[in-house]
Amino acid sequence: MSKIIVSGAGGLVGSELLPLLESAGHEVARLVRKHSDVGGGDMWSRRDLVPWDPVEGELDAAALDGAGAVVHLAGENVAARWNALRKERIRQSRIDGTKLLCEKLAEMSRPPKVLVCASAIGYYGDRGDETLTEDSPAGEGFLPDVCREWEAATAAAADAGIRVIRLRIGIVLSPKGGALKKMLGPFKMGVGGKVGHGDQYMSWISIDDLAAVIVHCIEDESISGAVNAVAPGAVINKVFTKTLGRVLRRPTMFPLPAFAARAVFGEMAEALLLCSARVVPRVLVESGFEFAHTELKDALRHLLGKPGSQP
Protein backbone atom coordinates (compact mmCIF):
# COMPACT_ATOMS: atom_id res chain seq x y z
CA MET A 1 0.00 0.00 0.00
CA SER A 2 1.73 3.17 -1.15
CA LYS A 3 -0.47 6.19 -0.37
CA ILE A 4 -2.22 6.78 2.96
CA ILE A 5 -4.34 9.85 3.72
CA VAL A 6 -4.52 10.95 7.37
CA SER A 7 -6.87 13.49 8.93
CA GLY A 8 -5.92 15.00 12.27
CA ALA A 9 -2.28 14.46 11.32
CA GLY A 10 -1.08 17.34 13.51
CA GLY A 11 -2.70 15.96 16.65
CA LEU A 12 -1.19 13.81 19.38
CA VAL A 13 -1.86 10.48 17.64
CA GLY A 14 -1.26 11.72 14.09
CA SER A 15 2.12 13.16 15.03
CA GLU A 16 3.21 9.72 16.23
CA LEU A 17 1.62 7.85 13.34
CA LEU A 18 3.02 9.78 10.38
CA PRO A 19 6.73 9.03 11.00
CA LEU A 20 5.86 5.36 11.53
CA LEU A 21 4.03 5.19 8.19
CA GLU A 22 6.78 7.07 6.36
CA SER A 23 9.50 4.85 7.83
CA ALA A 24 7.58 1.86 6.47
CA GLY A 25 7.80 3.32 2.97
CA HIS A 26 4.30 4.72 2.61
CA GLU A 27 3.52 8.01 0.91
CA VAL A 28 1.48 10.05 3.38
CA ALA A 29 -0.91 12.89 2.54
CA ARG A 30 -2.58 14.99 5.22
CA LEU A 31 -6.25 15.92 5.08
CA VAL A 32 -6.22 19.56 6.25
CA ARG A 33 -8.76 22.34 6.55
CA LYS A 34 -8.50 24.50 3.46
CA HIS A 35 -7.74 27.67 5.45
CA SER A 36 -5.05 26.05 7.61
CA ASP A 37 -1.56 27.50 7.92
CA VAL A 38 0.59 24.68 6.53
CA GLY A 39 3.86 26.48 6.07
CA GLY A 40 3.06 28.68 3.11
CA GLY A 41 2.55 27.87 -0.55
CA ASP A 42 -0.52 26.77 -2.43
CA MET A 43 -1.94 23.71 -0.66
CA TRP A 44 -4.03 22.89 -3.73
CA SER A 45 -0.88 22.03 -5.67
CA ARG A 46 0.86 19.97 -3.00
CA ARG A 47 0.72 16.18 -3.23
CA ASP A 48 1.07 15.81 0.54
CA LEU A 49 -2.00 17.91 1.34
CA VAL A 50 -5.69 17.29 0.68
CA PRO A 51 -7.81 20.38 1.54
CA TRP A 52 -11.31 20.00 2.96
CA ASP A 53 -13.89 21.92 4.94
CA PRO A 54 -16.02 19.54 7.03
CA VAL A 55 -18.18 22.38 8.34
CA GLU A 56 -19.12 23.59 4.85
CA GLY A 57 -19.24 20.04 3.47
CA GLU A 58 -16.41 20.62 0.98
CA LEU A 59 -14.09 17.83 -0.13
CA ASP A 60 -13.07 17.00 -3.69
CA ALA A 61 -13.26 13.22 -4.08
CA ALA A 62 -10.74 13.43 -6.93
CA ALA A 63 -8.11 14.67 -4.45
CA LEU A 64 -8.39 11.32 -2.65
CA ASP A 65 -7.59 9.34 -5.79
CA GLY A 66 -4.78 6.84 -5.48
CA ALA A 67 -5.11 6.29 -1.75
CA GLY A 68 -4.86 2.73 -0.57
CA ALA A 69 -5.92 3.60 2.97
CA VAL A 70 -7.44 6.49 4.92
CA VAL A 71 -6.94 7.12 8.64
CA HIS A 72 -9.49 9.53 10.10
CA LEU A 73 -8.39 11.00 13.44
CA ALA A 74 -9.78 14.55 13.32
CA GLY A 75 -12.17 15.77 16.00
CA GLU A 76 -12.76 18.45 18.63
CA ASN A 77 -11.02 17.92 21.98
CA VAL A 78 -13.47 16.60 24.60
CA ALA A 79 -11.21 17.19 27.62
CA ALA A 80 -12.50 20.64 28.57
CA ARG A 81 -15.52 21.93 30.46
CA TRP A 82 -18.62 21.38 28.33
CA ASN A 83 -21.31 23.85 27.45
CA ALA A 84 -23.95 23.69 24.73
CA LEU A 85 -21.64 25.18 22.11
CA ARG A 86 -18.71 22.89 22.85
CA LYS A 87 -20.95 19.81 22.88
CA GLU A 88 -22.30 20.77 19.47
CA ARG A 89 -18.76 21.28 18.16
CA ILE A 90 -17.78 17.86 19.52
CA ARG A 91 -20.73 16.26 17.75
CA GLN A 92 -20.28 18.16 14.51
CA SER A 93 -16.54 17.59 14.22
CA ARG A 94 -16.92 13.85 14.61
CA ILE A 95 -20.24 12.98 13.02
CA ASP A 96 -20.50 15.51 10.18
CA GLY A 97 -16.82 15.27 9.26
CA THR A 98 -16.88 11.47 9.21
CA LYS A 99 -20.08 11.37 7.16
CA LEU A 100 -18.66 13.80 4.58
CA LEU A 101 -15.41 11.86 4.25
CA CYS A 102 -17.15 8.50 3.92
CA GLU A 103 -19.63 9.78 1.34
CA LYS A 104 -16.76 11.11 -0.76
CA LEU A 105 -14.86 7.84 -0.45
CA ALA A 106 -17.98 5.99 -1.62
CA GLU A 107 -18.16 8.19 -4.73
CA MET A 108 -14.67 7.22 -5.89
CA SER A 109 -14.24 4.95 -8.89
CA ARG A 110 -11.22 3.44 -7.12
CA PRO A 111 -11.94 3.79 -3.41
CA PRO A 112 -9.30 2.89 -0.82
CA LYS A 113 -9.26 -0.65 0.48
CA VAL A 114 -9.45 0.34 4.12
CA LEU A 115 -10.64 3.16 6.37
CA VAL A 116 -9.46 3.33 9.97
CA CYS A 117 -11.80 5.73 11.75
CA ALA A 118 -11.16 6.88 15.31
CA SER A 119 -13.89 6.36 17.87
CA ALA A 120 -13.50 6.12 21.64
CA ILE A 121 -14.21 3.87 24.59
CA GLY A 122 -16.63 6.61 25.60
CA TYR A 123 -18.96 4.43 23.49
CA TYR A 124 -19.45 2.17 26.52
CA GLY A 125 -20.27 4.86 29.07
CA ASP A 126 -20.03 4.27 32.84
CA ARG A 127 -20.08 0.48 33.33
CA GLY A 128 -18.47 -0.19 36.73
CA ASP A 129 -16.36 -3.36 36.76
CA GLU A 130 -18.15 -5.00 33.80
CA THR A 131 -15.69 -6.46 31.30
CA LEU A 132 -16.32 -4.77 27.95
CA THR A 133 -15.47 -6.30 24.58
CA GLU A 134 -16.21 -5.07 21.08
CA ASP A 135 -19.57 -6.87 21.27
CA SER A 136 -20.73 -4.99 24.38
CA PRO A 137 -23.60 -2.56 23.76
CA ALA A 138 -23.25 1.20 23.89
CA GLY A 139 -23.84 2.97 27.17
CA GLU A 140 -26.06 5.95 27.91
CA GLY A 141 -25.24 9.65 27.91
CA PHE A 142 -23.71 12.32 25.73
CA LEU A 143 -20.42 10.58 24.87
CA PRO A 144 -21.96 7.16 24.14
CA ASP A 145 -24.52 8.87 21.91
CA VAL A 146 -21.80 10.78 20.05
CA CYS A 147 -19.67 7.65 19.61
CA ARG A 148 -22.63 5.62 18.37
CA GLU A 149 -23.51 8.26 15.75
CA TRP A 150 -19.82 8.75 14.94
CA GLU A 151 -19.42 5.08 14.10
CA ALA A 152 -22.73 5.00 12.21
CA ALA A 153 -21.42 7.84 10.02
CA THR A 154 -18.99 5.37 8.40
CA ALA A 155 -21.89 3.46 6.79
CA ALA A 156 -21.43 4.95 3.31
CA ALA A 157 -17.83 3.71 3.18
CA ALA A 158 -18.75 0.22 4.37
CA ASP A 159 -21.64 0.03 1.90
CA ALA A 160 -19.17 0.89 -0.88
CA GLY A 161 -17.11 -2.19 -0.03
CA ILE A 162 -14.37 -0.42 1.92
CA ARG A 163 -13.06 -2.37 4.90
CA VAL A 164 -13.92 -0.11 7.83
CA ILE A 165 -12.28 -0.28 11.27
CA ARG A 166 -13.99 1.66 14.06
CA LEU A 167 -11.14 2.17 16.50
CA ARG A 168 -12.41 2.65 20.06
CA ILE A 169 -9.45 4.39 21.60
CA GLY A 170 -8.80 4.38 25.33
CA ILE A 171 -6.84 6.88 27.46
CA VAL A 172 -3.76 7.62 25.35
CA LEU A 173 -0.61 7.89 27.47
CA SER A 174 1.96 10.39 26.21
CA PRO A 175 3.99 13.05 28.00
CA LYS A 176 3.40 15.28 24.95
CA GLY A 177 -0.35 15.65 25.42
CA GLY A 178 -3.63 14.21 26.65
CA ALA A 179 -4.43 13.09 30.18
CA LEU A 180 -0.90 12.12 31.20
CA LYS A 181 0.60 15.50 30.31
CA LYS A 182 -2.07 17.25 32.40
CA MET A 183 -1.35 14.96 35.34
CA LEU A 184 2.42 15.36 35.29
CA GLY A 185 2.49 18.91 36.71
CA PRO A 186 0.68 18.25 40.00
CA PHE A 187 2.14 14.76 40.39
CA LYS A 188 5.71 16.01 39.99
CA MET A 189 4.99 18.60 42.68
CA GLY A 190 3.74 15.85 44.99
CA VAL A 191 0.13 17.05 45.05
CA GLY A 192 -1.40 14.36 42.87
CA GLY A 193 -3.92 11.79 44.03
CA LYS A 194 -6.89 9.65 43.15
CA VAL A 195 -10.04 11.12 41.61
CA GLY A 196 -13.29 10.47 43.46
CA HIS A 197 -13.38 7.09 45.20
CA GLY A 198 -10.62 5.82 42.91
CA ASP A 199 -12.31 2.53 42.06
CA GLN A 200 -13.27 3.53 38.51
CA TYR A 201 -11.45 1.59 35.76
CA MET A 202 -9.07 3.39 33.42
CA SER A 203 -8.46 1.62 30.10
CA TRP A 204 -5.23 3.04 28.70
CA ILE A 205 -2.81 2.56 25.80
CA SER A 206 0.67 3.97 25.20
CA ILE A 207 0.99 6.38 22.30
CA ASP A 208 3.50 4.19 20.47
CA ASP A 209 1.29 1.11 20.82
CA LEU A 210 -1.66 3.08 19.46
CA ALA A 211 0.28 4.10 16.36
CA ALA A 212 1.32 0.48 15.87
CA VAL A 213 -2.31 -0.64 16.30
CA ILE A 214 -3.38 1.63 13.44
CA VAL A 215 -0.69 0.22 11.15
CA HIS A 216 -1.70 -3.31 12.19
CA CYS A 217 -5.34 -2.62 11.34
CA ILE A 218 -4.36 -1.28 7.92
CA GLU A 219 -2.20 -4.29 7.12
CA ASP A 220 -4.30 -7.14 8.59
CA GLU A 221 -7.12 -7.71 6.12
CA SER A 222 -8.96 -9.98 8.56
CA ILE A 223 -9.79 -7.04 10.85
CA SER A 224 -12.95 -5.00 10.36
CA GLY A 225 -15.64 -3.39 12.49
CA ALA A 226 -15.13 -2.30 16.07
CA VAL A 227 -11.65 -2.63 17.59
CA ASN A 228 -10.85 -1.72 21.20
CA ALA A 229 -7.54 0.16 21.13
CA VAL A 230 -6.53 -0.36 24.74
CA ALA A 231 -3.77 -2.28 26.49
CA PRO A 232 -4.73 -5.57 28.18
CA GLY A 233 -3.97 -4.16 31.63
CA ALA A 234 -6.83 -1.82 32.60
CA VAL A 235 -6.42 -0.56 36.17
CA ILE A 236 -8.57 1.32 38.66
CA ASN A 237 -7.83 5.00 39.22
CA LYS A 238 -6.24 4.56 42.64
CA VAL A 239 -3.81 1.99 41.19
CA PHE A 240 -3.01 4.30 38.27
CA THR A 241 -2.35 7.11 40.74
CA LYS A 242 -0.04 5.06 42.95
CA THR A 243 1.84 3.67 39.94
CA LEU A 244 2.45 7.12 38.46
CA GLY A 245 3.61 8.38 41.84
CA ARG A 246 6.07 5.50 42.23
CA VAL A 247 7.48 6.01 38.74
CA LEU A 248 7.97 9.72 39.48
CA ARG A 249 9.07 8.99 43.06
CA ARG A 250 6.49 11.39 44.43
CA PRO A 251 3.75 10.99 47.07
CA THR A 252 0.11 10.74 45.99
CA MET A 253 -1.68 11.97 49.08
CA PHE A 254 -3.93 14.69 47.65
CA PRO A 255 -7.13 13.22 46.19
CA LEU A 256 -9.54 15.17 44.02
CA PRO A 257 -12.98 14.57 45.57
CA ALA A 258 -15.85 13.87 43.21
CA PHE A 259 -17.71 17.03 44.26
CA ALA A 260 -14.63 19.13 43.48
CA ALA A 261 -14.19 17.49 40.08
CA ARG A 262 -17.83 18.23 39.27
CA ALA A 263 -17.48 21.81 40.46
CA VAL A 264 -14.41 22.43 38.27
CA PHE A 265 -15.25 20.39 35.17
CA GLY A 266 -19.03 20.06 35.26
CA GLU A 267 -20.63 17.33 33.14
CA MET A 268 -17.28 16.43 31.60
CA ALA A 269 -16.06 15.20 35.00
CA GLU A 270 -18.75 12.51 35.12
CA ALA A 271 -18.05 11.37 31.56
CA LEU A 272 -14.24 11.34 31.64
CA LEU A 273 -12.90 11.46 35.20
CA LEU A 274 -15.42 9.61 37.34
CA CYS A 275 -16.86 7.02 34.94
CA SER A 276 -15.56 3.46 34.81
CA ALA A 277 -14.88 1.44 31.66
CA ARG A 278 -13.04 -1.88 31.98
CA VAL A 279 -12.31 -2.47 28.31
CA VAL A 280 -10.37 -5.42 26.85
CA PRO A 281 -8.71 -5.57 23.39
CA ARG A 282 -10.19 -8.90 22.31
CA VAL A 283 -9.95 -8.31 18.55
CA LEU A 284 -6.34 -7.15 18.69
CA VAL A 285 -5.27 -10.07 20.86
CA GLU A 286 -7.04 -12.61 18.64
CA SER A 287 -5.44 -11.06 15.54
CA GLY A 288 -1.97 -11.58 16.99
CA PHE A 289 -1.08 -7.97 17.72
CA GLU A 290 1.87 -7.74 20.11
CA PHE A 291 1.71 -4.87 22.56
CA ALA A 292 4.99 -3.25 23.51
CA HIS A 293 3.44 -2.22 26.83
CA THR A 294 0.93 -4.42 28.64
CA GLU A 295 1.74 -3.27 32.18
CA LEU A 296 1.10 0.30 33.29
CA LYS A 297 4.33 0.57 35.28
CA ASP A 298 6.46 -0.42 32.29
CA ALA A 299 4.56 1.91 29.96
CA LEU A 300 5.02 4.90 32.27
CA ARG A 301 8.69 4.16 32.79
CA HIS A 302 9.21 4.03 29.05
CA LEU A 303 7.19 7.15 28.26
CA LEU A 304 8.69 9.23 31.08
CA GLY A 305 12.27 7.97 30.71
CA LYS A 306 12.36 6.49 34.20
CA PRO A 307 13.95 3.04 33.82
CA GLY A 308 15.44 3.11 37.30
CA SER A 309 12.26 3.90 39.22
CA GLN A 310 11.38 1.93 42.31
CA PRO A 311 9.04 -1.07 41.81
N, C-alpha and C positions, 0 to 999 in steps of 0.2 A: 504494500500500500504506500503510495508515494506522496499524496497530498492530503493534509488533514487541516480542516478549518476549525478554529477554536474561538468561541465567544467567551468574554470575561477573562481574556488572556492576561490582563494586567493585574488581576486579583491575586489573592494569596495562593489559591490552588493552581491557577493558570501560570503564574510565575515559576512554579516548581515543575509543572508539566511540560512547558515548551522546551526547555533545555533537554529534557529526557527524550522527547520525540525527535528533536533535531540530532541528538547524539546517536539515535537509532537509524538515522539516514532519511527521515521523513522531511518532506517540504511542508512547512507550516505557514498557514495564512490566518491572520487574526480578523475576526468579525468585530468591527468597531463602529461606534456611532459616527454618523457622517460629519458631525461638527466637532469631533474630538481633535485635540492637539496631539498629533502623532509625530512630532519632530520636523514639521515643515514639509513642503512639497505637495504635489497633487495626489491625494490618496486614491483618486479614481484610476490613476495610471500605474499604481504599485501592485505587483503580483502578490505581495505579502499582506495586503490589506483588502478587506471586503467591507465597504460601507453599508450601513443599514440604519434605519430609524424605527425601532419597535413601537414607539409611541404613535407615530404617524402612519405606521403600517407600510413602510417603504423598505424593500429589499429586492434587488434584481436577481432573479433566479439564475440568469446567465453567468453572474459573477461567481456562482458556486460550482460552475462546471469543472469537471476534472477531479473533484474531491472524492477520495475513497472513503473518508470518514469525517464525521462532524462531532465535535465535543462542545456541548452547550452548558456553560458554567455561569452565564451572566444573571444577575439578580440583585435587587436592593438588599442592603444589609439589614438583618432583622434584630441585631443585638444593640438596640437603642430603645429608649422609652417610646411606647406606641401612642399615637393619637389617630384620629380618623384619617387624616391625610397620609401619614406614614403607612398605615395599614393598607390603604388603597394603592400606594406606590409599591408596596411589597407584592400585593396581588397582581397588579398590572405588569410589573417587571418580569414576573415569573410566568404568569398564565398567558398574557397577550403576546409577549415576546416569543415564548415557546410555540404558540399556535401559529404565529406568522412564519417563523422559521420552518416549521414542519409542513405548512401548506406550500411554501416555496420549494422545499425539497421534493414534495410529491409532484410538483409540476415539471420537474426536470425530466428530460428524455433519457439521461443517464444519471439517475440518482446515486448517492453514495450507498455503499453496502451497509454501513452501520452508523447509528446515531447514539452517542452516549449523552444522556440528558441528566443533569444534576437534579436531584430531589433531596429530601432530608428525612432523618428519622423522626422529625416533627410529625410525620405522617401518622405515627402510632399514638401520639398524645401521652397523657399521664397514665401509666399502666402498672405502677407499683413494682412488684418483683416478678411479674409475669414474663416468661421467656418469649421473645418476639422474633419470629422468622419472617421471611418474605411473604409467607402465606397468611400472616396475621392480619386481621382487618384494621382499617383505619380507626383512629380514635375520634374524639369529639373536641370541638373548639376551633379557634381561628387558624392555628397552624395546620392541624390535620385537614381542615377544609381546603386551605391553600394548596397543600401538598397533593391532595386528591385531585383537585382541578388542574394543577400543574402537570401531573402525570397524564391525566386525561387529554391534555392539550397536545400530546405526541401522537394522537390517533391517526392523523392524516399521514404521517410518515410510516407508521406501521401498516396502514391500509395500502400504501404504495409498495409494500414489499421490502421496506428497509428494516433491517434488524435493529430494534430499539432496546436500549438498556436504560432503565430508570434507576439511577444510582442514588440510593437513600444514604446520604452521607451523615456520619456521626459528628461528634465534637472533634474538630481538626486541631491537632496539637502542633504548634509551631511558635518559636519565639519571635517570629516576624509579624505575627498578627493573630486575630481571633481570640478565643477565650484565654489561652495560656499567656499571651503577651499582656493582657489586662490583669492577670493574676500575679505576674512576676513582680510588679512594683511593690504592692503591700506585702507579699510573701518574703521578698528580699529584706524588707524593713522589719520583719518579724511580727507583723500585725495581721497575718493571714489566718484563716480558720474556716471551719465548715459553714455551709449555708443552710439555714433552717435546721431541721433535726439531723440532717446529714445522712439519712438512710436512702435517699433517692439515688437510683442507678445512673451512672454516667457512661455512655457508650462512646468510646473515643477511637481515634485512629491517628497515627503519626502522618505528617504531611508527606514524607517520602513514600510511605506505604500507599497513601491515597493516589499519588501520581502513578505509582506502579500498578495499582488496581485499574485505573483508567486504561492504561496501555494493555493490560491483560484482557480487559473486556473488549477492546478493539480487536485484538488478535485471536481470541478464542471464539470461534464461530458457534460453539455450542451454547454460549451464554446469551440470553435474551430476557426481557421483562425486568421485574424488580430485582435489585441486587443491594443487599445491605453492606455498605462500605464502612465497616467498623472492625476493630481488632477483636479477637476472640475473648479478650480479658476485660469485660465490663466490670467496673467497680462502683461501690457506693461512694457518695460525696465525701464522707468522713475518711474513707480509705484514700481517696484521691488527695485530699488535703494533707494527710499525714505523710503520704509518699512524696509529694512535692516538697514539703518541709524538710524531710530527711535528705532528699537530693540536694537541696539548697543549704542544708545544715542550719535551718532556722526554726524557731518554735512556731507552733500553729495554735495559739491559745486565744485568738480573738474571733469568735464566730460572728457570722452575720445573721441575726435572727430573721425569721420569716417576715415578721411585721415590718422590719426595717427594709428588707429587700422590696417588699410591696410598696412601701412609702417612697423609696427612691426610684424604682423601675416600673411601678404600676403593673399593668396586665402582663407585660413582658416577663416579669419576674416569675409568675406562675408557669408560663409556657416554656421558659428556658432554664431558670435557676432552680426552681422548686419541684418541677415535674420529674418523673422517674420513667426511664425507658431502658429495659434490659434487653438489648438487641444482640442477636448472634448472626455471624456472616455465613449462613449455611451454604448459599450458592457458591461463594468464593472458595470455601473449604472443599466442597464436593468437586469443584472444577480444578482443584490442584494448586490453587494460588498459594504461594509461600510468603507469609508475612515476615518482614524483617524484625518487627517488634510486636510480640504477643503479650509481653508483660509491661505494665505501666512503668515500673521502676526503670527498666532497661530503656524504654522509649524516652523517658525524661532525661536520663543520663546522657543518652546520645544527642538529643535535641539541644540540651543546655550545656554540653561539653563538660560533664561532671563525671568522668569515669571512675574517680577515686572516692566518690561519696560513700558514706556509711551505709550498710545494709538496712 
